[in-house]
Amino acid sequence: MSDFVVDASVAVKWFVAETDSLVADELSASDHRLFAPRLILTEVANALGRKAMAGLMSAAEACAYLRSLPQYFDGVLAVDDLIEPALENACAIRHPDLIYLEAARRLNAQFITADHRLTAKIAGTGLARHVMLLSAWRPE
């Protein structure tokens, strides 16, 4: 069993039909342990709010999805100790918001994201070994 850190780009797919939503569903149903920094609650709330405002779901559905989000994780991590190292890495590779990646490094886990731009920025760096695109994940 492996540990994975997932970001909001993956978690939103558990509630909204998007590209790779089926892969995200398989990941959540797998025997792998899933983690995320507490920041995921805010990011998923923002994404669900945008979906509700676009008429893709009701506000009540968005709130229900958000309430169920912690159940998908084996742990939701405090971010205080992750912020400064994430900022240092963000400056080094010139890409913001690397708190999820830092969480994966701390847990010696793999970070799974649907963010192609992020994975492209990290490719070729020492951080790349910690990152996997959701579309590349396969159940074992």
N, C-alpha and C positions, 0 to 999 in steps of 0.2 A: 504494500500500500504506500502510495506517495502522498506528499502534502503539496497542495497548490494554493497560491494566492490568486484570487480573481479580482478584477476591477469592475467598475460600473458598466463598461462596455459589454461585459459578459453577463452581469447580473440582470440588466434590463431585458436581455433576451429570454430570461425565464418568464417574463410577464407579457412581452410584446413579440409578435411574430416578425422576425427580421432575418436577414441573412445569417446563417449558422445558428439559429435558435434551436434546431434539433440537436446540434452538437453540444450546445450549452445545457440542454435538458439531459443529455446523456452524461455529461460531466457531473451535474448535480445528483444524478441517480447512481453514480458509480460508488465504489467502495473507498475512493480517495477522500482524504480529509481536506476540507476547504476552509480557507481563512481569508480575512480581509481587514484592512485598517478601518477603524470606526468612520473614517471619512466617506466610506461607501454609502452610508445611510443618507448623507447630504447629497451626494452626487446622484444616487438613484432617485431620491425625492425630486431633484431638479429635472431629471430626464422624464420621470413619470408625469410631473406637472406640465412639461412641454407637450407630452403626448395627450394629456387631458385637454389642454387648451386648444390643441389641434383637432379635437373631436374624435380621437382614436380610442378613448376610454372615458368613463365618467370620473369625476373627482372622487366619488366613493370607491370605485375600483382602484384608482391610483393609491388611495389611502390604505385600502385592504392589502394591496400588493406590498406596500412599504412596511406595514405591520408584520407581514409574513417573512420579510427578507432575512432577519436574523436566524430563522429556522434553517436556512440553507447552509449555515456555517458551523464548523466545529469550534470556531473562535473568532471573535471580533476584537481586534487589537487596538490598544491606545496608540495615539500617534505622536505623543510628545517626544519620545526618543528617536522617532523616525524622521522628524522634520529637518534637522540640520544636515544629516548625511544625505538625505534626499535632495536638499538644496545644493549641496556641493556637487553631487552627480549631475543635477540638472544644469548647473553652470558649465560643468566640464563637457557635456555633450550637447548643450544648447537646446534642451527640451524641458519644458516645465512638468511639474507634477510626477515625480518619481517616487512618491511615498509607497505605492504598491510594490514597486521593485525593491525598495529598501526593506519592506516587510518580508518579501520572499528571501532576500539575502539573509536577514536575521533568523528566519526559520529554516534556512537551508532547504528551501522549497523552490518550486518552479512557479513563475509568475505567468498566468495565462490572461491574454488580452485579445480583444478584437480590433485594436488600434493599429492599423498597418503603418501609419506615419511614425508612431512610437517605435515599433519594431525595426523600421528602416533606419531610424536615427541611432538605435542601439547596436545594430548589426556592425560587426567588425570591432567592437569594443570588448573589454573584459567583462562587461555586464551582460553581453548577449547570451551567455550560457544559462542565465537565470530566466530567460524570456521565451515564451512560446505563443505563437498565434493560435487563437481558438480553432481556426480552420485546420490547423495541423495536428490538433490533439485527436488521439484515437483511443477508444476503450481497449484495455488490455485483456 
